[in-house]
Amino acid sequence: MRGDTSNLQAIAVPQRIHLSLWGKVLSGIAWGVGVGIFVLVGWMALEPVDPRGAVALITTEGATLVVLEVLALSAIVAGLATVLVGRRLPDAGVFAVAVGLAVANLRGATSAHLLIHVAGPDTAARSALAWKLAGEGLIWCLPVVTAMVVSGLVMCWLAHDGDDAGADRASWRDGALAEIPGLKRLLPGTDREQPAGGRINGLKACGLSFIAALVLFRLFATGSPLRSVQHGQTYFALVAAFYLAGWLAYRYFPVRTPLWGCLSVPLVMLAAYVVCALGSPPRGYDQVASVPPAAFFRALPIEYIHVGTAAAIAAFWSSGRLPAADAGDGACAARRG
């Protein structure tokens, strides 16, 4: 049974997004711009001190400066991607940032590097590492939030009276910023109370996505206890878990923006590392220090957050979204003018 659809302004049957050939070309350019900026420029900030090291703030000197540089690049990438394709795909800027950081991370090592060089085979050290990684994961949410804010503001700036009408157009109200408490006040006309039906459906979608993604990632990442960590296998498990979980959640509980699916990503990350911190390694684990003691240890915080966010937004786009244009765009145009 689907979520409550009594309030049609808050919840409606999703409509699929259909991109023209030109829209697909612009989308490819937007993602390419995001990847290019983070791989070429962003890597200068992200590159570990150890040439064979993993991208992790807990082993980075001057982590605060690194975060600030990544946030600046996230704002630039989100703005460019939104200008290119944001009016066709809600939160295209967020997707571009998430994909860009995920691809840049491929230049670094996997979580096995931290398991070997930071914690070693000691159980207590592994538990402490898991708590540190959970905290780092929350910091990696900042580029996603920055991208949501920039995408929403650029969408608002681009809006014109009547120009956004049509099945292939997205409204600034379809972006995640329009539903973020506090920050949504940056957009005109969104400071009023959201109908209860929208919040309830959003929380249900977030909860279902959280549970499903946690279970699916545990299943996809499980294999031989002696299997080393590989970027490809980890990314596949994350993409499959969050995409399938998000698609399921959006279909049963239609929501207006991808915020609720994106919110489930840090929740999964936190739950995963808590399991790692409290769990006991299998017998004989101390003899294979390079192999994670738990499936959830196979992903780095940057991978959980940005691969998961990209998959959650892709699931939102493919499952459908609410009709886009509404009178609120006029307020943006008036404000800009």
Buried (B, 14 or more C-beta within 10 A) or exposed (E): EEBBBEBEEBBBEBEEBEBEEEBEEBBEBBBBBBBBBBBEBBBEBBBBEEEEBBBBBBBBEEBEEBBEBBBBBBBBBBBBBBBBBBBBBBBBBBBBBBBBBBBBBEBBBBBBBBBBBBBEBEBEEBBBBBBBBBEBBEBBBBBBBBBBBBBBBBBBBBBEBEEBEEEEBBBBBBBBBBBBEEBBEBBBBBEEEBBEBBBBBBBBBBBBBBBBBBEBBBEBBEEEBEEEBEBEBBBBBBBBBBBBBBBBBBBBBBBBBBBBBBBBBBBBBBBBBBBBBEBEBEEEBEEBBBBBBBBBBBBBBBBBBBBBBBBBBBBBBBBBBBBBBBEBBBBBBEEEE
